[in-house]
Amino acid sequence: MTAEQFEQHGKRVVFDKIMRTQGLSEEEKMKLAEAQLKDIVAKQMQELNDKKVKEYEDKVMFGRHGWKERYYYEKFEVKGEEALT
């Protein structure tokens, strides 16, 4: 579920389900809804972060021979020391 889909549909479903719960005060229902929504958002953010980490490509390869040149090329799109002067 995308963030936009969640905004349009998910929040309403969670909120409506909790509001129909019997035996809880309005304040308790609101706290429960807030906690569940926070859990859903945290899960979605973790999935997004995991996806970004999985797709990340280390172009600089810090610690390997030539990493400084690769860094400056990625950062400033320059090659060799002549371009830096």
C-alpha positions as CSV (number, residue, x, y, z in Angstrom):
1,M,0.0,0.0,0.0
2,T,1.4,3.3,-1.0
3,A,1.4,6.3,1.3
4,E,-1.3,8.0,-0.8
5,Q,-3.5,4.9,-0.8
6,F,-3.0,4.7,3.0
7,E,-4.1,8.3,3.4
8,Q,-7.2,7.8,1.3
9,H,-8.3,4.4,2.5
10,G,-6.2,2.9,5.3
11,K,-6.6,5.7,7.9
12,R,-10.4,5.6,7.6
13,V,-10.5,1.8,7.9
14,V,-8.4,1.7,11.0
15,F,-10.2,4.6,12.6
16,D,-13.7,3.3,11.8
17,K,-12.8,-0.2,13.1
18,I,-11.6,1.2,16.4
19,M,-14.5,3.6,16.8
20,R,-16.9,0.7,16.6
21,T,-15.1,-1.0,19.5
22,Q,-17.4,-1.3,22.6
23,G,-16.3,-0.8,26.1
24,L,-13.7,1.9,25.5
25,S,-14.0,5.7,26.2
26,E,-13.5,8.1,23.3
27,E,-10.1,9.0,24.7
28,E,-9.1,5.3,24.8
29,K,-10.3,4.8,21.3
30,M,-8.3,7.8,20.1
31,K,-5.1,6.6,21.8
32,L,-5.6,3.1,20.3
33,A,-6.2,4.5,16.9
34,E,-3.1,6.7,17.2
35,A,-0.9,3.8,18.3
36,Q,-2.1,1.5,15.4
37,L,-1.6,4.2,12.8
38,K,1.9,4.9,14.1
39,D,2.7,1.2,13.9
40,I,1.4,1.1,10.3
41,V,3.4,4.1,9.3
42,A,6.5,2.8,11.0
43,K,6.2,-0.5,9.1
44,Q,5.8,1.3,5.8
45,M,8.8,3.5,6.5
46,Q,10.9,0.5,7.4
47,E,9.9,-1.3,4.2
48,L,10.8,1.8,2.2
49,N,14.1,2.1,3.9
50,D,14.9,-1.6,3.4
51,K,14.1,-1.2,-0.3
52,K,16.4,1.8,-0.6
53,V,19.2,0.0,1.1
54,K,18.8,-3.0,-1.1
55,E,18.9,-0.9,-4.3
56,Y,21.9,1.2,-3.1
57,E,25.0,1.0,-5.3
58,D,28.3,2.0,-3.7
59,K,30.1,3.7,-6.5
60,V,32.8,5.2,-4.4
61,M,33.9,1.9,-2.7
62,F,35.6,3.7,0.2
63,G,38.8,2.0,1.4
64,R,39.6,0.5,-2.0
65,H,42.4,1.8,-4.2
66,G,41.2,4.9,-6.1
67,W,38.3,5.8,-3.8
68,K,39.2,9.5,-3.6
69,E,39.1,9.9,-7.4
70,R,35.7,8.0,-7.5
71,Y,34.4,10.2,-4.7
72,Y,35.3,13.5,-6.4
73,Y,34.0,12.2,-9.7
74,E,30.6,11.3,-8.0
75,K,30.5,14.5,-6.0
76,F,31.7,17.1,-8.5
77,E,31.9,15.2,-11.8
78,V,35.6,15.8,-12.2
79,K,38.3,13.4,-13.2
80,G,42.0,13.5,-12.2
81,E,43.8,16.1,-10.1
82,E,44.1,18.6,-12.9
83,A,40.4,19.3,-12.8
84,L,40.6,20.1,-9.1
85,T,43.1,22.9,-9.5
